[in-house]
Amino acid sequence: MKSTDKCDRVIELARRRGFFWPSYEIYGGVGGLLDFGPLGVAVKRKIENKWRKFFLKEHDFLEIETPIITPEKVFQASGHIEHFKDPMVECTKCKRKYRVDHLLAETGISNTESMNLIELDNQIKKKEVYCQDCGGQLSKSNYVQTMFKTTIGPFTDNIGYGRPEAAQGIFVNFKRLHEVMRDKFPIGIGQIGHALRNEISPRQGPVRLREFTIMEFEFFFDPTDPSCPRLSEIEQTEITLVPFTSRKPVLITVKDALTKKLILMEWMGYFMALSQQFISELGIPPEKQRFLEKSPSERAHYSDQTFDQEILLDRWGWTEVSGHAYRTSYDISRHIEISGVDMSVFKPHLKPIEIQEKKLIPNANALRRDFGDDTNKILQLLKSEDLTRVQKQINEKGSFHLGKHTVTKEHFEIKTSSKKETGRRIIPHVIEPSFGVDRLVYAAMEFAYSTKEDRVILSLPKNIVPFDAVILPLMTKMELVEETKKIYTNLQKSGLETYYDETGSIGKRYARSDEIAVPLAITIDYQTLDDGTVTIRDRDTWKQQRVNKDELVALIKNYIP
Amino acid sequence: MKSTDKCDRVIELARRRGFFWPSYEIYGGVGGLLDFGPLGVAVKRKIENKWRKFFLKEHDFLEIETPIITPEKVFQASGHIEHFKDPMVECTKCKRKYRVDHLLAETGISNTESMNLIELDNQIKKKEVYCQDCGGQLSKSNYVQTMFKTTIGPFTDNIGYGRPEAAQGIFVNFKRLHEVMRDKFPIGIGQIGHALRNEISPRQGPVRLREFTIMEFEFFFDPTDPSCPRLSEIEQTEITLVPFTSRKPVLITVKDALTKKLILMEWMGYFMALSQQFISELGIPPEKQRFLEKSPSERAHYSDQTFDQEILLDRWGWTEVSGHAYRTSYDISRHIEISGVDMSVFKPHLKPIEIQEKKLIPNANALRRDFGDDTNKILQLLKSEDLTRVQKQINEKGSFHLGKHTVTKEHFEIKTSSKKETGRRIIPHVIEPSFGVDRLVYAAMEFAYSTKEDRVILSLPKNIVPFDAVILPLMTKMELVEETKKIYTNLQKSGLETYYDETGSIGKRYARSDEIAVPLAITIDYQTLDDGTVTIRDRDTWKQQRVNKDELVALIKNYIP
């Protein structure tokens, strides 16, 4: 099997049977946009719901939904206006545009994320890279902002962007959600929705898209209390890490990775282990997964540590399916700074603690006598000093210098009093696991794709299949069709997702259902009319057995998790 | 109760408890954008799933998902570039922009949808309308395009728009979906997703949004066979119609409305009756609903008949919740024309029918003799004529005129042969019911909102509530908390949506759950530890009864449809 074949065949299947295909194909298609057909929507929705259950419901995290259209100010605060950009070159002849790092990657030069524009241009020259279409000379590299830009309101200068991540809709709402949840903390807030990235020249089919569905949550926690109480549940999980320092994969338990400080935060290790399990349950085994650490120059501007969870795809090699970023307090701090809204969290102590507080009591007469009009200025300067240090110097040297002035113990008194502190305000830190759904639909299909006796079988895990079962009359005789439709209607009413198919030979119909991952085929024949039994056939083993039609609902529900 | 009060109170509740609030509020908000919090997302998703079940699954319609970003060509074909626009004026002093029809509506002038720009300007002059902010003079009216405009790819001239409806993603895919479904016809194809309308100055909170979630389906059918086989199920349903001719509401059965041609298409009547039921099940009774027919000048460019389904809201009066448009073959024809892709449907006859086909057999010698170089031109002209008519004229008058030439029976022969026709190619016609979800979340809440003994109760229908039940320990004694958490965990595992609450008096906790529509409150007290019974309290009646804790799952599942 050639390395490119499997991808082509999965994409062919996806298009022919209605999983997904390039958008606007009657107009020649638009790069980086994908349509999901009925089967694709079903798989996509099941993956989304699985994620909800796996990450949000399991931890009592919240889910919100915020707009794609985002005012410029938000991305000024978040740093996206400054940092969300890619290096681009243009063919000086035919004007085709390329993303420089992707172009260089094709000539075998990697690690370009850490290169600056001059270094990129040097590589282009050195490797003699020309336009892939017309062979023309390429322009110098330039950074271009890769968000979709628009205006909010027609004919205004009120700039807006399509969000490249769902995260900012969460950050700007942190204060309200914290209030709504009556100060619950730590807290996770998630969102599933479309996100837009205005890629320069997307070329990787379902893998690199300009519009995609993102599933991400932000986990807000106290940086002074970063321990994860559920760590013990997963600490023995082995994951493959590729630290940026060594660039060598190492199979290691989460516990050891934390001890050796390969993963900085317990919560991060916890979510990474869960993510490995989540991706495994989509049919992609742990040995085809790894966590690649990004180097400081490769990381997003907001991150102190980032791992890309990657899976090994047939054509595209190691491909990111989720990102795990330790975003620190970056985003919340920036939004506090730019919006002026306090989004710190009051964290009560278990019981109030006594703290010593120093207070300055000025001697107004002495100050005014010695410093006249400068008195106020001196008092202001004193306030910004560390009073412990001031007191120490005055005790030791008898005086303290404030710019050109010198003050002594005559001018003020420093009193210490004790005070009860019930808690502290902290700026929460954030860990963000972020998944792209579209890519997962493709990846699950690639891993599920196999052939048997020249026929395609799509062995998707049973809880992400588009249909639970297909219901078939052995032949299109009226009495069989009637009985089959009765059984079909019963199964539909029970909440199962099934469909009815009567066209073509039974073998053809089995084949059609195998390639769209239907786990069970139920055939109604003349024996059914006699004794009420039907044949159930398994997608993967092709084994058949007869069961009573009345047991079908329970049997299928038991089989489909 | 003042008319504006209820809206304010619903919005206050929505914000305080986390249903929805204006987006980007820490930056002062952006008009027309709304965030859904955890409770709002839950209600919204349940309405979406209800719609899926009610319209799509019930009729075996398909669901697809296509991008928001749409290339310009699609909207050129669909007519949106030309027609999707609103009249705008700008304050000449402060530059604030207004939508003219909305501005005039506030001064009591309605029916502006049929006025042209000059008439609008005359009304502004006549009613002495000035800027509402600064009192400045308003500019002349102008049409502005109200789609969000961007480029696909950074720094390109490849224009794209945010889709204002999900429909075009369905139309451009009709051919592929028809193939995927092995020629199933008639067929309904639906989509739920975000849509964008770049409103000039949205001012109606959750009711008029720049970004919203649309649920719509296109029903493709044969215009020569427009009967709806399921009409009998709903034909006796009474609906309130407001025909554009009379502008007077009339309560009429769907059957009568069809007979009197107030509704043009059976399928349209069928979907309208279903929509009335759907909206009723959200808690908005039929007597607060009506179907307002749009006049020809008010209808969208693609429509031959349109009804807005409206509900009576407290502050905003009659407000559209769904649109029912008979889009004819407009969109499909336009996409065929512009893309050049044949999207007609082959409709087989029940059995092949014999048809008489006329064929022209030219007499080359006679033609060349009489017409020389014009022969080919004459043959071409003849081909575009109705051969039956040509034959008739020649038989009657002996000759037929083709521009300046006259032909006779010497020049050709018309032969009739019989042929079997197995079917015909037709361009499908389309009926489109289209709903906005965000508005429905608000409307359901407004209709569910009431007060009792000064406390708010949100009596949402039980199948669109954010939580099925709340689980409460009577007091925060350890033994009660432990037992309560056990019961809570059990309920969660059974798939029910519940939450645990221990803060505050039991009365306060009941009140908190009533105002977020939780149908059942389950209280654990000391008797629970003795005899295993708990108290169940009903949201609407406040009645309580004791039941065994082991019956809870079945009991709640039975109570929540």
Chai-1 contact restraints between the chains, C-beta under 6 A:
chainA,res_idxA,chainB,res_idxB,connection_type,confidence,min_distance_angstrom,max_distance_angstrom,comment,restraint_id
A,G18,B,V180,contact,1.0,0.0,6.0,A-B,restraint_1
A,S23,B,P67,contact,1.0,0.0,6.0,A-B,restraint_2
A,Y24,B,P71,contact,1.0,0.0,6.0,A-B,restraint_3
A,Y24,B,V172,contact,1.0,0.0,6.0,A-B,restraint_4
A,I26,B,V172,contact,1.0,0.0,6.0,A-B,restraint_5
A,I26,B,S339,contact,1.0,0.0,6.0,A-B,restraint_6
A,I26,B,V341,contact,1.0,0.0,6.0,A-B,restraint_7
A,Y27,B,K73,contact,1.0,0.0,6.0,A-B,restraint_8
A,Y27,B,S339,contact,1.0,0.0,6.0,A-B,restraint_9
A,V30,B,P71,contact,1.0,0.0,6.0,A-B,restraint_10
A,L33,B,P67,contact,1.0,0.0,6.0,A-B,restraint_11
A,D35,B,T66,contact,1.0,0.0,6.0,A-B,restraint_12
A,F36,B,E65,contact,1.0,0.0,6.0,A-B,restraint_13
A,G37,B,I64,contact,1.0,0.0,6.0,A-B,restraint_14
A,G37,B,V180,contact,1.0,0.0,6.0,A-B,restraint_15
A,P38,B,L62,contact,1.0,0.0,6.0,A-B,restraint_16
A,V41,B,E63,contact,1.0,0.0,6.0,A-B,restraint_17
A,V41,B,I64,contact,1.0,0.0,6.0,A-B,restraint_18
A,V41,B,E65,contact,1.0,0.0,6.0,A-B,restraint_19
A,L62,B,P38,contact,1.0,0.0,6.0,A-B,restraint_20
A,E63,B,V41,contact,1.0,0.0,6.0,A-B,restraint_21
A,I64,B,G37,contact,1.0,0.0,6.0,A-B,restraint_22
A,E65,B,F36,contact,1.0,0.0,6.0,A-B,restraint_23
A,E65,B,V41,contact,1.0,0.0,6.0,A-B,restraint_24
A,T66,B,D35,contact,1.0,0.0,6.0,A-B,restraint_25
A,P67,B,S23,contact,1.0,0.0,6.0,A-B,restraint_26
A,P67,B,L33,contact,1.0,0.0,6.0,A-B,restraint_27
A,P67,B,E211,contact,1.0,0.0,6.0,A-B,restraint_28
A,I69,B,E211,contact,1.0,0.0,6.0,A-B,restraint_29
A,P71,B,Y24,contact,1.0,0.0,6.0,A-B,restraint_30
A,P71,B,V30,contact,1.0,0.0,6.0,A-B,restraint_31
A,K73,B,Y27,contact,1.0,0.0,6.0,A-B,restraint_32
A,V144,B,P154,contact,1.0,0.0,6.0,A-B,restraint_33
A,V144,B,F155,contact,1.0,0.0,6.0,A-B,restraint_34
A,T146,B,P154,contact,1.0,0.0,6.0,A-B,restraint_35
A,F148,B,T150,contact,1.0,0.0,6.0,A-B,restraint_36
A,K149,B,T150,contact,1.0,0.0,6.0,A-B,restraint_37
A,T150,B,F148,contact,1.0,0.0,6.0,A-B,restraint_38
A,T150,B,K149,contact,1.0,0.0,6.0,A-B,restraint_39
A,T150,B,T150,contact,1.0,0.0,6.0,A-B,restraint_40
A,P154,B,V144,contact,1.0,0.0,6.0,A-B,restraint_41
A,P154,B,T146,contact,1.0,0.0,6.0,A-B,restraint_42
A,P154,B,N198,contact,1.0,0.0,6.0,A-B,restraint_43
A,F155,B,V144,contact,1.0,0.0,6.0,A-B,restraint_44
A,V172,B,Y24,contact,1.0,0.0,6.0,A-B,restraint_45
A,V172,B,I26,contact,1.0,0.0,6.0,A-B,restraint_46
A,V180,B,G18,contact,1.0,0.0,6.0,A-B,restraint_47
A,V180,B,G37,contact,1.0,0.0,6.0,A-B,restraint_48
A,N198,B,P154,contact,1.0,0.0,6.0,A-B,restraint_49
A,E211,B,P67,contact,1.0,0.0,6.0,A-B,restraint_50
A,E211,B,I69,contact,1.0,0.0,6.0,A-B,restraint_51
A,S339,B,I26,contact,1.0,0.0,6.0,A-B,restraint_52
A,S339,B,Y27,contact,1.0,0.0,6.0,A-B,restraint_53
A,V341,B,I26,contact,1.0,0.0,6.0,A-B,restraint_54
